[in-house]
Amino acid sequence: MDTSRTCESSEVRIDHSLSEVERQHLTRRTETVLDCLKQHGISCSEHDMPNIAVLGSGGGLRAMVGLLGSLSRLKKEGLLDCIMYLSGVSGSTWCMASLYNGPNWSTKLETVEDNIVQRLAEGRVSWSQMGQKLANYYANNENFSLTDVWAALIVSNMVNEIDEHKLTEQRANYTNDPYPIYTVIDKQCKYDTLNADVWFEITPDESGYSLSGAFVDSSCWGSQFKSGERIKDQPETDMLYLQGLCGSAIADMEENKKFLYEALKQLIEYIFGYTEERHTSQIPDVKKGQQALLALVELNLSVIRGKDPSIYLNIIEDLLKDKYDEIGRMTLRLKKMMTSEGKMTETELQNYNLRVCSFITDLFRGQGSWFDMWMAIVRSLILLVSWTWGTNYDFLYRMQVEVIDPSVLDSETRQYEDAGLLLNSPYFSVLRKERHIDLIISLDFSAGNPFETVVTTAKLCKHLQIPFPEVVVPAEDTEPQDFYVFRGYSKAPTVIHIPLFNAVNCKGEIKQWEKRYQTFQMSYTHEMITDLLEKAAENIKNNKEKLLKEIIKIIQEKKTYKHGKM
């Protein structure tokens, strides 16, 4: 079913309340939570029941596997059915995408876990599949960006899957599961103004700005709107794209550029070899274009690595000088700059990239079935110059909404990116007061400071006047423990914070474990996956009674508060 055409223009909703579908799910889920608590000897009414959210932080494959291990152990300890919401950023969303791929995953989690582990350890996506996916994204997405490239060439290779399911296919599939919330940020809101709501949540039902209360039906997100009216359909994005959107910050900008250039190089080499073998690229101009494209990628990799790119400047000049007089002048200017200054400036390199890409585009015209793939690669190189990520049509464009910053209303498109670039845990998706969260279980798979997410959230909440507990963390020179409670008072939720590697499950060896599981690793062996699953599971197993104790405390507090009001 083409879900992008099922929504109505009225599906832009300016309202802080939860969607009707989410409310219905919470009503059904309440029965499950009450039954689960009863199995642990905890009796409470619907009004006293704790509303619990599990948060998965970012951290690449480490976060994906860590969240899987944590949820699996929650299931074995009989606690998973206590959870109302599951929200993630970055690598944790890769785990969520795999879980919610089928209906009611929590009822068959052992089998689901085995399948995910086998895929991560033994699966493989071929260059042919990745190249075709890139070409499809280019051909079908008017707002083709580096997110499409990242999803097709990097994320698919890390999770060993091209998941073409749509997010809205999850509707009604998770009746026995926690309600899923994927989280990203609005890049322009992050950089342009402090007044705009940066937090953007994506659920199977609605997507939009968490704190401002502006949402659109998720089947329509990406379609073109003006003044609240849908004026042009776009195909609904698939789960691979969503994983690319949520998980695009596994390293800093230079490392990410290196990942992308390396992937494009390998794709070009694959296509070049494939077409040579089948004699399908004998047109002289096309062959020159392929060779120039490969040399351009190699040139940029040389610059990133601090090596002399002159050999690739010469190759490109030799290939293109017969057709483009300008290439000789450009090459001479760059070589003079490298001689006098030691390296070319970033601006000169960017201008050179753009000009060579325009030459190459002309060479590829009329190549038939291969055209989209070659053009997707050329377009990817152009986007690397502008560093353009996550472009989507703005469903709030030209609307008149007082609660939304004018910078958002005046923009025809928005750019969304990995929330880990601002906050590596999805607190603000569950801090919407309409969700009435009593207990947050923060599973932190971040690299570096294991308390950065919760400390930063506390500061942001104070600035935004959002209730949040006071956060006092141990001294930096002490190893983190496996269970921290930041107790909420009044309207603030209680936060349980669980660092992945800690003094209990990695006694004296935290640094070794961190070194073994670095954020930008592209794959794990089967042994690495099972070891990491066990470490994450230990954090739940060792703290089951503490978790139950906090749940009981919240029930008692809610009962006391209720009776106090009466």
C-alpha positions in Angstrom: 0.0 0.0 0.0 1.3 3.5 -0.9 0.9 5.0 2.6 2.2 8.4 1.4 -1.1 8.9 -0.3 -3.4 7.9 2.5 -3.0 11.0 4.7 -5.2 14.1 4.5 -4.0 17.7 4.5 -5.5 18.1 7.9 -2.9 15.7 9.3 -0.7 18.6 10.3 -1.6 18.9 14.0 -0.7 21.8 16.2 -1.5 20.5 19.7 0.5 19.3 22.7 -1.8 16.3 23.3 -0.9 12.8 22.4 -2.2 11.4 19.2 -5.4 9.3 19.5 -3.5 6.2 18.3 -0.8 6.6 21.0 -3.5 7.1 23.7 -5.2 3.9 22.6 -1.9 2.0 22.8 -1.3 3.3 26.3 -4.7 2.1 27.4 -4.1 -1.4 26.0 -0.5 -1.4 27.4 -1.8 -0.5 30.9 -3.3 -3.9 31.3 0.0 -5.6 30.4 1.9 -3.4 32.9 -0.5 -4.1 35.7 -0.4 -7.9 35.1 3.4 -7.7 35.0 3.6 -5.9 38.3 1.2 -8.4 39.8 3.5 -11.2 38.9 6.2 -9.5 41.0 3.8 -9.3 44.0 3.2 -5.6 43.4 -0.4 -4.5 43.5 -1.6 -1.1 42.3 -4.4 0.5 40.4 -4.3 2.1 37.0 -4.0 5.5 38.7 -1.1 4.5 40.9 0.8 2.6 38.1 4.2 3.9 37.3 4.6 5.1 33.8 8.1 3.8 32.8 10.3 4.7 29.7 13.5 3.0 28.6 16.0 5.2 26.8 18.7 3.9 24.6 21.6 6.2 24.0 23.8 6.5 20.8 27.0 4.6 20.3 27.0 2.8 16.9 26.9 -0.9 16.9 27.9 -0.9 20.6 24.6 0.8 21.4 22.6 -1.5 19.0 24.0 -4.6 20.7 23.9 -3.1 24.2 20.2 -2.2 23.9 19.4 -5.6 22.6 21.2 -7.3 25.5 19.5 -5.0 28.0 16.0 -5.6 26.7 16.6 -9.4 26.4 17.5 -9.5 30.1 14.6 -7.3 31.1 12.4 -9.9 29.4 14.1 -12.8 31.2 13.7 -11.1 34.5 10.0 -10.5 33.8 10.4 -6.7 33.7 10.0 -5.9 30.0 6.2 -5.8 30.3 6.5 -3.0 32.9 7.8 -0.7 30.2 5.4 1.8 28.5 7.8 3.5 26.1 11.0 2.6 24.3 12.9 5.6 22.8 16.3 5.7 21.2 18.9 7.9 19.4 21.6 6.9 16.9 22.8 3.3 17.3 19.9 2.4 19.7 17.5 3.1 16.9 19.2 0.5 14.8 18.2 -2.0 17.4 14.7 -0.7 17.6 14.3 -0.9 13.8 15.3 -4.5 13.9 12.9 -5.3 16.8 9.8 -3.6 15.4 10.4 -5.1 12.0 7.9 -7.9 13.0 4.7 -7.8 15.1 4.9 -8.2 18.9 8.6 -8.8 19.1 8.6 -8.8 22.9 6.6 -12.1 22.9 9.3 -13.9 21.0 12.4 -12.0 21.9 14.8 -14.9 22.2 14.2 -15.8 18.5 14.3 -12.2 17.4 17.6 -11.8 19.3 19.2 -14.9 17.6 18.2 -13.6 14.2 19.7 -10.2 14.8 23.0 -11.6 16.2 23.3 -14.0 13.2 22.7 -11.1 10.8 25.2 -8.9 12.4 27.9 -11.6 12.6 27.4 -13.4 9.3 25.2 -11.2 7.1 26.5 -9.3 4.1 25.1 -6.6 1.8 26.8 -6.7 -1.6 28.2 -3.6 -3.5 25.6 -4.3 -6.2 22.8 -4.0 -3.6 24.3 -0.9 -2.0 24.8 0.7 -5.4 21.3 0.0 -6.5 19.8 1.3 -3.3 21.8 4.5 -3.7 20.6 4.9 -7.3 17.0 4.3 -6.1 17.3 6.9 -3.4 18.7 9.4 -6.0 15.9 8.7 -8.5 13.0 8.8 -6.0 14.0 11.5 -3.5 13.7 15.1 -4.5 15.6 16.0 -1.4 18.5 13.5 -1.9 21.2 14.2 0.7 24.2 12.7 2.4 21.7 10.8 4.7 20.7 8.7 1.7 24.3 8.0 0.9 25.2 7.2 4.5 22.2 4.9 4.8 22.8 3.1 1.5 26.6 2.7 1.8 27.5 2.8 5.5 24.5 1.8 7.7 23.5 -1.0 5.4 27.1 -2.3 5.7 27.1 -2.0 9.5 23.7 -3.6 10.2 24.1 -6.0 7.3 20.6 -5.3 5.9 18.7 -3.1 3.5 15.5 -2.7 5.4 12.9 -1.4 3.0 9.9 -1.7 5.4 8.1 1.6 6.1 7.7 3.0 9.6 4.0 3.2 9.3 3.9 -0.6 8.6 4.6 -0.9 12.4 1.1 0.5 13.1 -0.9 -2.0 15.1 2.2 -4.4 15.0 3.4 -3.6 18.5 0.2 -4.1 20.6 2.2 -6.2 23.1 5.4 -4.0 23.0 6.4 -0.7 24.4 5.5 2.4 22.3 8.5 3.2 20.0 9.9 6.7 19.6 12.9 7.4 17.3 14.6 10.8 17.9 16.6 13.2 15.8 17.2 16.9 15.9 16.5 19.8 13.6 19.9 21.0 12.4 18.8 24.6 11.6 17.2 25.0 14.9 20.4 23.8 16.6 22.5 26.4 14.8 20.2 29.3 13.9 18.4 30.2 17.1 18.1 29.3 20.7 14.4 29.9 20.7 13.3 27.2 18.3 12.5 23.6 19.4 15.3 21.4 18.2 13.9 18.0 19.4 12.1 16.0 16.6 10.5 12.7 17.4 9.4 10.1 14.9 6.8 7.4 15.7 4.8 5.0 13.5 1.8 7.4 14.0 3.1 11.0 14.1 6.4 12.9 13.6 7.2 16.3 14.8 8.6 18.8 17.3 8.3 17.3 20.8 8.2 20.4 22.9 6.4 22.8 20.5 3.5 20.4 19.8 3.6 20.4 16.0 3.1 17.1 14.3 2.3 15.5 11.0 1.0 12.0 10.2 4.2 9.9 9.7 2.9 8.6 6.4 3.1 12.2 5.1 6.4 13.2 6.7 8.6 14.1 3.7 5.7 15.2 1.4 5.6 18.8 0.4 3.3 21.1 2.4 2.3 24.8 2.1 0.1 26.6 4.6 -0.9 23.3 6.1 -2.0 21.8 2.8 -0.2 18.9 1.3 0.7 20.0 -2.3 2.9 17.2 -3.5 3.4 13.6 -2.4 6.8 12.0 -1.8 7.2 8.3 -1.2 7.4 7.4 2.5 11.0 6.9 3.5 12.0 3.4 4.5 13.6 2.0 7.7 17.1 2.0 6.2 16.8 5.7 5.6 15.5 6.3 9.1 18.4 4.4 10.5 20.7 6.6 8.4 19.0 9.7 9.6 19.1 8.7 13.3 22.6 7.2 13.2 24.8 9.5 11.2 27.2 10.7 13.9 29.3 7.6 14.6 32.5 9.8 14.3 33.5 13.4 13.8 33.1 15.2 10.5 36.5 14.3 9.1 36.1 10.6 10.0 32.6 10.5 8.5 33.9 12.1 5.3 36.6 9.4 5.2 34.0 6.7 5.6 31.9 8.2 2.8 34.8 8.7 0.4 36.1 5.2 1.0 32.7 3.7 0.4 32.2 5.7 -2.8 35.7 4.6 -4.0 34.8 0.9 -3.5 31.5 1.4 -5.2 33.1 3.0 -8.2 35.7 0.3 -8.4 33.0 -2.4 -8.2 30.9 -0.8 -11.0 34.0 -0.1 -13.1 35.0 -3.7 -12.9 31.5 -5.0 -13.5 31.0 -2.8 -16.6 34.5 -3.6 -18.0 33.9 -7.3 -17.7 30.6 -7.1 -19.6 31.9 -4.6 -22.2 29.1 -2.2 -21.4 31.2 0.9 -20.9 33.1 1.2 -24.2 31.9 4.7 -24.9 35.1 6.8 -24.6 33.5 9.7 -22.7 31.8 7.3 -20.2 35.1 5.6 -19.5 36.8 8.9 -19.0 34.1 9.9 -16.6 34.5 6.7 -14.5 38.2 7.2 -14.3 38.0 10.9 -13.5 35.4 10.1 -10.8 37.6 7.6 -9.1 40.6 9.9 -9.3 38.5 12.7 -7.7 37.6 10.5 -4.8 41.3 9.5 -4.4 42.3 13.1 -4.5 40.0 14.0 -1.6 41.1 11.0 0.4 44.7 12.1 -0.1 43.9 15.6 1.2 42.1 14.1 4.3 45.0 11.9 5.0 47.5 14.8 4.6 49.2 13.2 1.6 50.2 14.9 -1.7 47.3 14.7 -4.1 49.3 15.9 -7.2 49.1 12.5 -8.9 45.3 12.6 -9.0 45.3 16.2 -10.2 47.5 15.1 -13.1 45.2 12.1 -13.9 42.1 14.2 -13.9 43.8 16.8 -16.1 45.0 14.2 -18.6 41.5 12.7 -18.8 39.5 15.9 -19.2 41.9 18.5 -20.9 40.8 17.6 -24.4 37.2 18.5 -23.7 37.6 21.2 -21.1 40.2 23.9 -21.4 39.4 25.2 -17.9 40.8 22.0 -16.2 44.4 22.9 -17.1 44.1 26.4 -15.6 42.5 25.0 -12.4 45.2 22.3 -12.0 48.0 24.9 -12.5 46.5 27.2 -9.9 46.1 24.4 -7.3 49.7 23.2 -7.9 51.0 26.7 -7.4 49.1 27.0 -4.2 50.4 23.7 -2.9 54.0 24.8 -3.8 53.7 28.2 -2.0 51.4 27.3 0.9 52.0 23.6 1.3 48.4 22.6 0.7 45.4 23.8 -1.2 42.7 25.7 0.8 39.4 24.1 1.6 37.6 26.6 -0.5 39.8 25.9 -3.6 39.3 22.2 -3.1 35.5 22.6 -2.9 35.4 24.7 -6.0 37.6 22.2 -7.8 35.3 19.3 -6.7 32.2 21.1 -7.9 33.7 22.1 -11.3 35.1 18.6 -12.0 31.7 17.1 -11.0 30.0 19.3 -13.6 32.4 18.1 -16.3 31.8 14.5 -15.3 28.1 14.9 -15.4 28.3 15.9 -19.0 30.3 12.7 -19.8 27.7 10.4 -18.3 24.6 11.7 -20.1 22.8 9.1 -22.1 24.2 6.0 -20.5 20.9 4.4 -20.0 20.3 2.1 -17.0 23.6 3.0 -15.3 23.0 6.7 -15.4 21.1 7.0 -12.1 23.9 5.2 -10.3 26.7 7.3 -11.7 24.7 10.5 -11.1 24.0 9.4 -7.6 27.7 9.1 -7.0 28.5 12.5 -8.6 25.7 14.1 -6.6 27.1 12.5 -3.5 30.5 14.2 -4.1 28.7 17.5 -4.6 26.8 17.0 -1.3 30.1 16.2 0.5 31.3 19.7 -0.4 28.2 21.4 1.1 27.9 18.8 3.9 24.1 18.5 3.4 22.3 16.0 5.6 18.7 14.9 6.2 16.9 17.3 3.9 13.1 17.0 4.0 10.2 19.2 3.1 9.0 21.3 6.0 5.4 20.4 6.8 5.0 23.7 8.7 6.1 25.8 5.7 4.0 29.1 5.5 1.7 28.1 8.4 0.6 30.7 10.9 1.5 29.2 14.3 2.4 31.4 17.3 4.2 28.6 19.2 6.6 27.8 16.3 9.7 29.9 15.7 9.4 32.0 12.4 12.7 30.5 11.1 10.9 27.1 10.9 7.7 28.5 9.3 9.6 30.4 6.6 11.7 27.4 5.5 10.5 25.2 2.6 12.8 22.4 3.7 14.5 21.4 7.0 17.6 19.3 7.7 17.5 16.7 10.4 20.4 14.8 11.9 21.6 12.4 14.5 20.5 13.7 17.9 23.8 12.5 19.4 25.4 15.7 17.9 23.5 17.6 20.6 22.5 15.1 23.3 23.3 11.4 23.0 20.1 10.2 24.7 16.4 10.8 23.8 15.3 12.4 27.1 13.2 15.1 25.5 11.0 12.7 23.6 9.7 11.2 27.0 9.8 14.5 28.9 6.8 15.7 27.0 4.5 16.4 30.0 1.6 14.8 28.2 3.4 11.5 28.5 3.4 11.6 32.3 6.6 9.6 32.7 7.3 8.7 36.3 10.5 6.6 35.9 13.2 6.8 33.2 15.6 3.9 32.8 18.6 5.5 31.0 20.7 2.8 29.4 23.9 4.7 28.5 26.1 3.2 25.8 28.0 6.5 25.1 31.8 6.7 24.7 33.7 8.9 27.1 32.0 10.5 30.1 29.3 8.0 31.2 27.3 10.9 32.9 27.4 13.5 30.1 23.9 12.7 28.8 22.1 13.0 32.2 24.2 16.0 33.3 23.5 17.9 30.1 19.8 17.0 30.2 19.5 18.4 33.8 21.1 21.7 32.6 18.9 21.9 29.5 15.8 21.2 31.6 16.6 23.9 34.1 17.0 26.4 31.2 13.7 25.2 29.6 11.9 25.0 33.0 11.1 21.3 32.5 10.9 19.2 35.7 14.0 17.0 36.1 15.8 15.6 39.2 18.9 17.1 40.5 21.9 15.3 39.2 25.0 14.8 41.3 27.6 12.5 39.8 30.8 10.9 41.3 34.2 12.4 40.9 35.8 11.9 37.5 38.6 9.8 38.8 36.3 7.1 40.1 35.1 4.2 38.1 31.3 4.4 37.4 29.0 1.9 39.2 26.2 0.0 37.4 23.2 1.7 39.0 22.5 5.3 39.9 19.2 6.8 41.0 18.4 10.5 40.6 15.1 10.8 42.4 12.5 13.1 41.2 10.2 15.2 43.4 7.0 16.9 42.7 6.5 16.7 38.9 10.0 15.5 38.0 10.5 11.8 37.0 13.0 9.6 38.8 15.9 8.7 36.6 17.8 5.4 36.8 21.1 5.7 35.0 23.0 2.6 34.0 26.5 3.0 32.3 27.3 0.1 30.0 30.8 -0.6 31.2 31.3 -0.1 34.9 33.1 -1.1 38.1 30.8 -4.1 38.6 30.6 -5.9 35.2 34.1 -4.8 34.1 36.0 -4.5 37.4 39.4 -2.9 36.7 39.0 -3.4 32.9 36.7 -0.6 31.8 39.3 1.0 29.5 40.0 -2.4 27.8 36.3 -2.9 27.1 35.9 0.6 25.8 38.9 0.1 23.5 37.5 -3.2 22.2 34.1 -1.6 21.3 34.8 1.7 19.7 31.9 3.7 18.3 33.2 3.9 14.7 33.8 0.1 14.3 32.0 -1.1 11.2 31.5 -4.7 12.4 31.8 -7.1 15.3 32.6 -10.8 15.3 30.2 -13.3 16.8 32.3 -13.5 19.9 32.3 -9.8 20.4 28.6 -9.6 20.0 27.8 -12.3 22.5 30.3 -10.9 25.0 28.7 -7.4 24.7 25.2 -8.9 25.1 26.3 -10.5 28.3 27.8 -7.3 29.7 24.7 -5.3 29.0 22.5 -8.1 30.5 24.6 -8.2 33.7 23.6 -4.6 34.4 19.9 -5.6 34.4 20.4 -9.0 36.2 22.5 -7.5 39.0 20.0 -4.7 39.6 16.6 -6.4 39.3 15.7 -5.9 42.9 16.8 -2.3 42.9 14.6 -1.6 39.9 11.7 -3.2 41.6 12.4 -1.2 44.7 12.3 2.1 42.8 9.0 1.0 41.1 7.4 0.3 44.4 8.6 3.7 45.8 6.9 5.5 42.9 3.7 3.6 43.4 3.7 4.5 47.1 4.5 8.2 46.3 1.6 8.3 43.8 -0.8 6.8 46.3 0.4 9.2 49.0 0.0 12.1 46.6 -3.5 11.0 45.6 -4.7 10.6 49.1 -3.1 13.9 50.1 -5.1 15.7 47.4 -8.3 14.0 48.6 
